[in-house]
Amino acid sequence: MKSIAEIKKEFSAADEHALPQLFGLYESDPRSGVAALIGQYRKKLDRLAAERQRLEQMRLYEHQYEHLGFVCGIDEAGRGPLAGPVVAGAVILPRDCEILYLNDSKQLTEKRREELFDEIKEKAISWGIGMVSPARIDEINILQATYEAMREAVAALDPAPRVLLNDAVTIPKLDCLQVPIIKGDAKSLSIAAASVLAKVTRDRLMREYDKVMPEYGFAAHKGYGSAAHIEAIRKYGPSPIHRRTFIGNFVKSIDLFE
């Protein structure tokens, strides 16, 4: 009779398709340790089935419009921070593309976002990134800058999309059909994918800025208005990547911008 440790290795090495065969092979084993092992992996399969059902729900908009041609999800990261660019992601996924645990980037850990970032790029039919600088944000305002970043991300796609699934916005100066979806990053798989690309791209950039200007703590807060960040602005004045129109309440004089 195999030891429980040996059986555990078998289960650990098996993919999801081989697990039912192992269940049948060992379900008559009287040892409680084996029964616990089978129960553990049955729950794993149940969780996997539930995850696939969730993903299928997130494909409803893609399925609704895919008859028109390539469907693209688009989302942004960085509308609210006091520093750094606004970044947009645009993603066209294959029909029935499976990227397990893909969700709104805000619902994911940093580690999971980094893992999904590479998988999304690998599996996507096409993906694009758009980025607009803090100076441009100050020049045209954050809403127009966000639209500009989104247009840049869409322009990077090849093939071009016929339908855009947007997270609650309609982007000016684009000719294709646009479908604004409230809380779209939690309802559409391709918008969720775009949100991950935008978020990871921006976070990585803010960590690089932190190496050059460590006094502001960009790696920790990514440019958002934390108490420590506001205190750093007051202490050191604004950096070249701060948004002038966002930080007027935290500096004493416009001279600090010169």
Disulfide bonds with the S-S distance in Angstrom:
none
